[in-house]
Amino acid sequence: MSYRVIASKLGISKLSVKQAINKHTKSATVADLPQSGRPKITPPREDRTIAGISKPHRRASIPTIQRELQEKTLKSASPMTCSGRLRSAGLESYDAIKKTFLTAISCKNRRIWCKSKKNWRMERWGEVRFGDESRFNLFPNQRVRVRSTTNEKFLPECLTPAVQGGGDSVMMWGCMFANGTGILPFINGSMDSKEYIRTMKDNMIPSAEKLHGRYFVYRQANAPCHKSRATMQWFEGNERPVLEWPSRSPDLNPTENL
């Protein structure tokens, strides 16, 4: 067959066919032949050693990995070599994902709560009104870089615990139903029980009645001002049911994404 016919049958270019046939004619193979150039300073075994040094110490810097490699193999490698071997092993450097610190009790309570709600249908969730306040820091936190594969992002050693506060900030309160969002006011000062109840009266109730009508179930977090005696008495006195919520569970709250 001609180059053109073979290229048509295989759906590739005529030039690719010609190059493959010429390579096979000269060397009896179409595989890439060894090329000239500087050989790798680290053999495959030492490449695995570099990745093995990084995995137990996710925050180790390149100079630290260099020193440990030299101690284990008595060979030195440049920062560029170490970095390249880590990337070849799938260990990219990126900012650690911030995630709420969870205790064993928190994990247990979250599982219990999720199992109790797994049979809720869309209609029932449509009655839930999600609300929460959020503080927005005006200055970013310090970046932390770790190395991991894509499937290891959420390992404890690859995360940076997130804590509230730090730097100047503004606080806002917001709410959402399945069919829309409510009022978004700024909060003056700190959010205590008195300020929280005022926010419920002035913003939560009008937003909920406009979007959903009189009946709804309110979802709030477990902050002290949310669970105080005065706040819970206000909800009971106004016949506003509150959805029980597991502590330290912002990932279960859709308002976090909004």
ABEGO torsion letter per residue (X at the ends): XBAAAAAAAAGBBAAAAAAAAAAAAAAGBABBBBBBEBBBABBAAAAAAAAAAAAABAABBAAAAAAAAAAAAGBBBBAAAAAAAAAAAGBBBBBBBBBBBBBAAAAAAAAAAAAAAAABBAAAAAABBBBBBBBBBABBBBBBBBBBBAAAAABAAABBBBBBEEEBBBBBBBBBBAAEBBBBBBBBEBBBAAAAAAAAAAAAAAAAAAAAEABBBBBBBABAAAABAAAAAAAAAAGBBBBBBBBGBAAABAAAAX
